[in-house]
């Protein structure tokens, strides 16, 4: 066997990649599994978006290489989207980079700015990919604790103790996944000041800002001409286009240009019809978001009922497409997750997947129709835990 690269030893297969194999095996055996674990939207995108994609496949240039920076129509749509929802004005030519999903952006940003031996601040709990990509860069992920008692906001005393001259990058994610916490104005201003003080690149991963939020949040609303801020965003959640793999990176033009040096060597442009469909989606009426949120609101209320049946606590102020629930019994989150899977045929994500601070919690997805959630409630009622 050819020996693998050292960087592979520093990471492992993504949790959901492994766990969903188990879930699918149970389904193949006839088990009526309801998947409450994964945030993969089950509702169709706007009809006009699909029509736009289909129509674009017939364009003369649809199947050729596309511009590395994305077609102008998509860049203009991103500009309009940020102005409409966040009141942020971006320069179309140099502050916007379309992506094949924001997940690839995590890799590109890391490749552009993180050297072996550097340190990267990652939220705990938080999206596991931040740490995994950091390890692939042969750098060190340094968790900063987010706790329920502090409304899942960073502890700046802890950050000051953990920062070193090797700290290069800091990931934040508000509205926060998995907890649904929103960042307050004081937190964001303190984060920017902290990053500037220590010359750290601050990046917000922002796919949930339009889902069950009172006001759409963007880190870039705090940007000035000299602030070194970046923000990832995505159409996966807001427009139910997770499988399309389309997102965006926006922010400081000099930083964007450094990432262009990486990305243009990694792909040869995005499929034209996907870009056309994305441009249509980004221009969707606000009614689309409102109707989507009304459905998620009804689903969330049912998930809350399910949590009540399970004697779990949750925060009704949280945003996003998940319910983050604290376990109030003397049972571990992985044990309870497996119990629900094998005895009640419902998959719920254990909080420890997202880091040590996720221990004692479960995460429920809203990407399940109301009848299936009601079925889960009924299963718990029949044989109470």
C-alpha positions in Angstrom: 0.0 0.0 0.0 1.2 3.5 -0.8 1.4 5.5 2.4 -1.1 8.3 2.7 -0.1 11.9 3.3 0.5 12.9 6.9 -2.4 15.4 6.7 -4.9 12.5 6.3 -3.9 11.1 9.7 -5.0 14.4 11.3 -8.7 14.1 10.2 -11.4 11.5 9.8 -14.5 10.8 7.7 -17.2 13.3 8.3 -19.7 12.1 11.0 -22.8 12.3 8.8 -21.0 10.5 6.0 -20.6 7.5 8.4 -23.8 7.8 10.3 -26.1 8.0 7.3 -24.6 4.7 6.1 -26.0 3.1 9.3 -29.3 4.9 8.9 -29.6 3.7 5.3 -28.8 0.1 6.3 -31.6 0.2 8.8 -34.0 1.6 6.1 -33.0 -1.3 3.8 -34.0 -3.7 6.6 -37.4 -2.2 6.6 -37.1 0.1 9.6 -39.3 3.2 9.3 -36.5 5.7 10.0 -37.4 9.4 10.1 -34.3 11.6 9.7 -34.4 14.5 12.1 -30.6 14.7 12.0 -29.5 16.4 8.8 -30.2 20.0 7.6 -31.0 19.1 4.0 -34.1 21.1 2.9 -37.0 18.9 1.8 -39.0 21.7 0.1 -38.6 22.6 -3.6 -36.8 25.8 -4.5 -39.0 28.5 -6.1 -40.6 27.3 -9.3 -39.1 30.1 -11.3 -35.6 29.0 -10.2 -36.0 25.5 -11.6 -37.5 27.0 -14.8 -34.5 29.3 -15.2 -32.1 26.4 -14.8 -33.9 24.3 -17.4 -34.1 27.1 -19.9 -30.4 27.9 -19.5 -29.4 24.4 -20.5 -30.5 25.3 -24.0 -28.3 28.4 -24.3 -25.5 28.1 -26.9 -22.7 28.6 -24.3 -24.3 26.6 -21.5 -22.0 23.7 -21.7 -18.7 25.5 -22.2 -16.2 26.7 -19.6 -17.6 29.6 -17.6 -15.8 32.6 -16.1 -13.7 31.8 -13.1 -15.3 34.7 -11.2 -18.9 33.7 -12.2 -21.1 35.2 -14.8 -21.9 38.9 -14.3 -25.6 38.3 -13.8 -24.8 36.1 -10.8 -22.4 38.7 -9.3 -25.0 41.4 -9.8 -27.6 39.2 -8.1 -25.4 38.7 -5.1 -24.8 42.4 -4.9 -28.6 43.0 -5.0 -29.2 40.2 -2.4 -26.8 41.8 0.1 -28.2 45.2 -0.4 -31.8 44.0 -0.1 -31.5 41.8 2.9 -28.5 43.2 4.9 -28.2 46.8 3.6 -24.6 46.0 2.6 -23.2 47.5 -0.6 -20.6 45.3 -2.3 -18.3 46.1 -5.2 -19.4 43.7 -7.9 -16.0 43.3 -9.5 -13.7 42.6 -6.5 -15.8 42.0 -3.3 -17.8 39.0 -4.5 -16.7 35.5 -5.3 -19.3 32.9 -6.3 -18.6 29.4 -4.8 -19.6 25.8 -5.5 -21.2 25.8 -2.0 -19.8 27.6 0.9 -18.1 24.4 2.2 -15.4 24.8 -0.5 -14.9 28.3 0.7 -13.7 27.1 4.1 -11.0 25.1 2.3 -10.0 28.0 -0.1 -9.8 30.5 2.7 -7.7 28.2 4.8 -5.4 27.4 1.9 -4.9 31.1 1.1 -4.1 32.2 4.6 -3.1 29.3 7.0 0.4 27.8 7.1 1.5 24.6 8.8 1.9 25.3 12.5 -0.5 28.2 12.5 -3.5 28.2 14.9 -7.1 28.7 14.0 -9.9 29.6 16.4 -13.0 27.4 15.9 -16.3 27.6 17.9 -17.0 24.8 20.4 -19.7 23.7 19.7 -19.5 24.4 16.0 -19.4 23.1 12.5 -16.9 20.2 12.4 -15.5 21.2 9.0 -13.7 24.2 10.5 -11.5 21.9 12.5 -11.2 19.2 9.9 -9.9 21.7 7.2 -7.6 23.3 9.7 -6.0 19.9 10.3 -5.7 19.3 6.6 -3.7 22.5 6.4 -1.5 20.9 9.1 -2.4 23.7 11.4 -3.9 23.5 14.9 -7.6 24.1 15.6 -8.0 25.9 19.0 -11.6 25.7 20.3 -13.2 28.7 22.0 -16.0 27.7 24.3 -19.6 28.8 23.7 -21.8 28.1 26.7 -25.6 28.2 27.2 -25.0 30.3 30.4 -23.4 33.0 28.2 -26.1 32.7 25.5 -23.5 30.9 23.3 -21.3 34.1 23.0 -17.5 34.0 23.1 -15.7 34.4 26.4 -13.2 37.2 25.6 -11.1 36.5 28.7 -10.6 33.0 27.5 -9.8 34.2 24.0 -7.1 36.5 25.3 -5.6 33.6 27.2 -5.5 31.3 24.2 -4.4 33.7 21.5 -0.7 33.4 20.4 1.5 34.9 17.7 0.6 31.9 15.6 -3.2 32.6 15.6 -4.0 33.4 12.0 -7.8 32.9 11.5 -11.0 32.9 13.5 -14.2 31.3 12.4 -17.5 32.7 13.7 -21.0 31.5 12.7 -23.9 33.7 13.5 -26.8 32.8 13.5 -25.0 30.0 15.2 -25.1 26.3 14.2 -26.0 24.1 16.1 -27.4 26.3 18.9 -29.4 28.9 16.9 -27.9 31.7 19.0 -27.8 35.2 17.5 -24.8 37.5 18.0 -25.6 40.8 19.7 -24.1 44.1 18.6 -21.6 44.2 21.5 -20.3 40.7 20.7 -19.6 41.6 17.1 -17.9 44.8 17.8 -15.7 43.1 20.5 -14.9 40.3 18.0 -13.8 42.8 15.4 -11.7 44.7 17.9 -10.1 41.5 19.1 -9.2 40.4 15.6 -7.7 43.8 14.7 -5.7 43.8 17.9 -4.1 40.5 17.2 -4.0 40.7 13.4 -6.4 37.8 12.9 -8.6 37.2 9.9 -12.2 37.1 11.0 -14.6 35.1 8.9 -18.4 34.7 9.5 -20.1 31.6 8.0 -23.6 32.8 7.4 -26.0 30.3 5.8 -28.8 30.7 8.3 -29.4 34.4 8.4 -32.8 34.4 6.7 -34.2 31.3 8.5 -36.5 32.2 11.5 -34.7 35.4 12.2 -36.2 38.7 13.3 -33.5 40.6 11.4 -31.0 39.3 8.8 -27.5 39.5 10.2 -24.3 40.1 8.2 -20.8 40.7 9.6 -20.1 42.9 6.6 -22.5 45.5 7.9 -19.7 46.3 10.4 -17.0 46.6 7.7 -15.1 49.8 7.0 -12.6 50.3 4.2 -9.7 48.9 6.1 -11.4 46.1 8.2 -10.2 42.6 7.2 -13.5 40.7 7.3 -14.9 38.0 5.1 -18.3 36.3 5.0 -19.4 33.0 3.5 -23.1 32.7 2.5 -25.1 30.0 0.7 -28.3 29.3 -1.2 -28.6 25.9 0.4 -30.8 26.8 3.3 -32.5 30.1 2.3 -33.6 28.8 -1.1 -33.6 25.0 -0.6 -30.8 24.5 -3.1 -28.4 22.4 -1.0 -27.8 19.9 -3.8 -27.0 22.6 -6.3 -23.8 23.4 -4.4 -23.8 27.2 -4.8 -22.7 29.9 -2.4 -20.6 33.0 -2.2 -17.7 34.7 -0.4 -17.9 38.4 0.1 -15.7 41.0 1.8 -12.4 42.8 1.7 -11.2 43.0 -2.0 -7.5 42.3 -1.1 -8.5 39.2 0.8 -10.7 38.0 -2.0 -7.9 38.4 -4.5 -5.7 36.2 -2.5 -8.4 33.5 -2.5 -8.8 33.9 -6.2 -5.2 32.7 -6.6 -6.3 29.4 -4.9 -9.7 28.9 -6.4 -8.8 29.5 -10.0 -6.3 26.6 -9.7 -9.0 24.3 -8.2 -11.9 24.5 -10.7 -12.7 25.8 -14.2 -15.9 27.7 -13.4 -19.4 26.8 -12.4 -22.1 25.1 -14.6 -23.9 28.0 -16.4 -27.5 26.8 -15.8 -26.8 26.6 -12.0 -25.5 30.2 -12.1 -28.6 31.3 -13.9 -30.9 29.5 -11.5 -29.0 31.0 -8.5 -29.3 34.5 -10.0 -33.1 34.0 -10.2 -33.2 32.7 -6.6 -31.3 35.6 -5.2 -33.8 38.0 -6.8 -36.8 36.1 -5.3 -39.6 38.1 -3.6 -39.5 38.5 0.1 -42.7 36.6 0.1 -40.7 33.5 -0.7 -38.7 33.8 2.5 -41.8 34.7 4.6 -43.7 31.6 3.3 -40.7 29.4 3.9 -40.3 30.7 7.5 -44.0 30.2 8.2 -43.6 26.5 7.3 -40.5 26.2 9.5 -42.2 28.0 12.3 -45.0 25.3 12.3 -42.4 22.5 12.1 -40.4 24.1 15.0 -43.5 24.2 17.2 -44.0 20.4 16.6 -40.3 19.7 17.3 -40.7 21.7 20.6 -43.6 19.3 21.4 -41.4 16.3 20.7 -38.7 17.8 23.0 -41.3 18.3 25.7 -42.2 14.6 25.4 -38.5 13.8 25.8 -38.0 16.1 28.7 -35.6 18.3 26.8 -35.1 22.1 27.3 -34.8 24.5 24.3 -34.5 28.2 23.6 -37.6 29.7 21.9 -35.5 32.7 20.8 -33.1 30.7 18.7 -32.9 31.1 14.9 -32.0 28.8 12.0 -33.4 25.4 10.9 -32.5 23.4 13.9 -33.7 23.0 17.5 -30.9 22.6 20.0 -32.1 20.9 23.1 -30.6 20.2 26.5 -31.0 16.7 28.0 -32.4 16.9 31.5 -32.0 13.2 32.3 -28.9 11.3 33.4 -28.2 9.8 30.0 -25.5 10.7 27.5 -26.3 12.4 24.2 -24.9 9.6 22.1 -26.7 6.9 24.1 -30.0 8.8 23.8 -29.4 9.4 20.0 -28.8 5.6 19.5 -31.8 4.8 21.6 -34.1 7.0 19.6 -32.6 5.5 16.3 -32.9 1.8 17.2 -35.9 1.7 19.4 -38.0 4.6 18.1 -36.7 4.7 14.5 -35.8 8.4 14.4 -32.3 9.8 13.8 -31.4 12.8 15.9 -27.8 14.3 16.0 -25.9 14.0 19.3 -24.5 17.4 20.3 -21.0 16.1 20.9 -20.6 15.8 17.1 -20.1 19.6 17.3 -17.5 19.6 20.0 -17.1 19.0 23.7 -19.4 21.9 24.6 -22.2 20.0 22.8 -22.2 17.2 25.3 -25.6 16.9 27.0 -27.5 18.2 24.0 -29.3 16.9 20.9 -29.9 18.7 17.6 -33.2 18.3 15.7 -33.5 19.4 12.0 -36.6 21.2 10.7 -36.1 19.6 7.3 -38.8 17.0 7.9 -42.5 17.5 7.0 -45.1 18.1 9.7 -46.7 14.6 9.4 -43.4 12.9 10.0 -42.7 15.0 13.1 -46.2 14.2 14.4 -45.4 10.5 13.8 -42.3 10.9 16.0 -44.3 12.5 18.7 -46.8 9.6 18.6 -44.0 7.1 18.8 -42.7 8.7 22.0 -46.2 8.8 23.4 -46.8 5.2 22.8 -43.8 4.1 24.9 -42.7 7.0 27.1 -38.9 7.2 27.6 
